[in-house]
């Protein structure tokens, strides 16, 4: 399986905006995200850890989520609403017992809480409160690491080091199991954060990461 995020961003993005993509119907909304105006930058950290999606783990996440939705009698996990709805869903899955039920519960918890984080993130951007989104990025990474289990050593090191070096928030991005992380940083702190991450990778004996800035931009020509 593959998602539609990269294609949509490449074709439908607008300068100074984030793209809110609804993967159920393909609709999009432009959300204000003028980082330069707020003195911020989005630092991309290419960990140089190669994606390992061909071993079936990427597809397995989707299969588990679809099976959990079927077990709960719903079409998609987006039909689970609020804290009470999530608690009820997790209780139903836990009643099945066993390791598979525990894994399914963690996958469901990630999906439902991630949807809530996206909604809160968008609300903050709409309110021009971009400085407050960092904790949501941190929580997203923790959920991807612990509940969805798609992070890796390099991504975790990039994220934790970025935060320690002063980033407002950081998380892995993409399909996981390697690839890149992103960090929201003050524009004048970019070099310092990047240097800290590079030093951490060197100390850990890992391949040196590469960096680039990703200003919200218009579609690819």
N, C-alpha and C positions, 0 to 999 in steps of 0.2 A: 504493500500500500504506500501511497504518497499523499502528502497534503497539498493544499493550494496556496499556502501563505507566500512562498517566494514568488510564484507567478503573479499573484494579485498585487503584491507590493511593487514588483517591477513594472507593471502596466498601469496601475491605478492610483499610485501614490501622488501626493501633492506636496510641494515645498512647504516647510514649516508646519507640517501636520503628521500625525500618526494615522495609520489606516486601521480602522476597526472592521474586521472581517467576520461575517456570520457564515460559518461553514455549513450550516444547514441549507441555506437558500442562495449563498454566494453574494449576498448584498454587502455593501461596504458603506462606511461613514467616515468622513474626514474629521479628525479630532485635533484641535489646536495643540501643537507641540513645537513651538519656536524656541529651540534651545538657545540659540545665539542671543535672543532678546533677553533671556534670563541668565546669561552668563554661564551657561552649562554646555557640556559636550557629552556625546555618547561614544565611549571608547570601546572598540571591538578588539577582543583578545583572541587571536587565532592560536590555540594551544598546540597546534601541530600534531595533536593526537588524532589519528585517522578514525573516521567513523567506522563502526563495526556493525552495520545494519544488516549485513547479508546473512548473519547467523540466525535470523528469525526472531530476535528479541523485539525489534521494532514492531513487527507484525503481531507478535504475541500480545503486546499491550492492547492493541485494538481488539483482538479476539477476546481477551479477558473482559474488556469493557462491554463488548456486545453481548457476551454471555451473561454478565452481571445484569445488564438492562433487561434481558429476556427473563432472568430469574426474578426480577422485581416487577415484571409485567408492564414495562414501559418501553417506548420506542427508542429513546435515547436518554443518557444520563442527565441531559439538560432539563428533563422533566422533574428532577429532584430539586425541591426548593427549600431554602432556609435551613437553619440549624436543626429544627425538629424533623424536617423531611430527610435530612442526611442521617440523623440519629436513627430514624426508623429504618432507612435503607440498610445501614450498617448492621442493625440488629437482625434484620431478615437474613442477610448474608452470613452473619456469625452463627446463626442457628443451624446452618448446614454443617458446621464443624470442619476441622481439618485444615491442613496447610493451604490448600487451594482456596478455601473460603477466606482465610486471612489475607492472602495475596489479593483476591478480588476486592475485599473491603478497602485495602490500602489504595488500590488503583481507583476505585470509585471516590474515595475521600479526596484524592488528588484532583480528579476531574471537577468535582463539585466545588471544592474550595478555590480552584484555579479560576473557574468561571466567575465566582464572587470577587476574586482579586482583580480580574480584568474589569469588571463593572465598576469597582471602586477606583481603579486606576483611571478609567475614562472620566468618571465623575470629577476627579481631582484635576485632570487636564482641562475639562470643560470650565472648571471654576478658576482656571489659571493658577493652580496651586502645585505646579510641577515639582517644587522643592520638597513636597511631602510624599512623593511616590516611592522613595527609596526603600522603606520598610516592606512595601508590597513586593518589590523585586527580590529582596532577601528572603521573604517568606515563600515566594514562588520557587526559588532555587532549593530551599530546604525541602519543600514538598516534592519537587522533581527528583531530588536525591534520595529521600527517605521513603516516600510512598509510591512514587512511580518508578523509582530505581533506574533512571536513565542517565545519571551523571557518571563521572569517572574521576580518578585522582587528579588529573590535570585541570579539569573544569573546577573541581572543588578548591584546588590551590589558587587558581586565578581569582575566584570569587572571594574567598576569605582574605587573600592578600589585598585585593582592591579595597575591600571594606576597611581593613586595618590601616591602609594608606590614605584613607579619607574619602573614598567614594561615597556618594549618598546612598547608593544601592547597587547591587550586582546580581546577575543570574546567568546560568547557561542559556543558550539559545539554540534553536534548531531541533533536530531529531534526537540529539543526545549521543551517549557512548563515544564522545570525542567531539571535535569541532571547536566552536567558539563560545566565548562568554562575552557579555556586555556589561559595562559599568557606567553609571551616570555620575559624572564628576564635574566639579567646578572647572571652568575653562582654563583657569590658570594653574590647575593642579594636574593636568593631563600628563605632563612629562614625569612628574614625581610618582604618580600612580603606576604608570607604565614601567618606570625604572624599578619600583618595588616588586612588581610582578616578575620582571625579568630576573631580578636577583634571587627571588624565591625559587624560580624554576632552576636556576643555575645551582643553587644550594642543594636542591633535591635531585640533581643529576638528570634533569629532564631536558629534552630538546628545547632550544630557545624559542619562545613564542614570538609572534609578529603582531603588530598593532596597526590599526587604522581608525580614523574618525569617521563616523557615519551621521552626518547632518541630515535631518529629514528633507528629502529632495523630491524633485519631479520625476516622472517615469523615465525609464531608460529610453533613449532614442531608438 
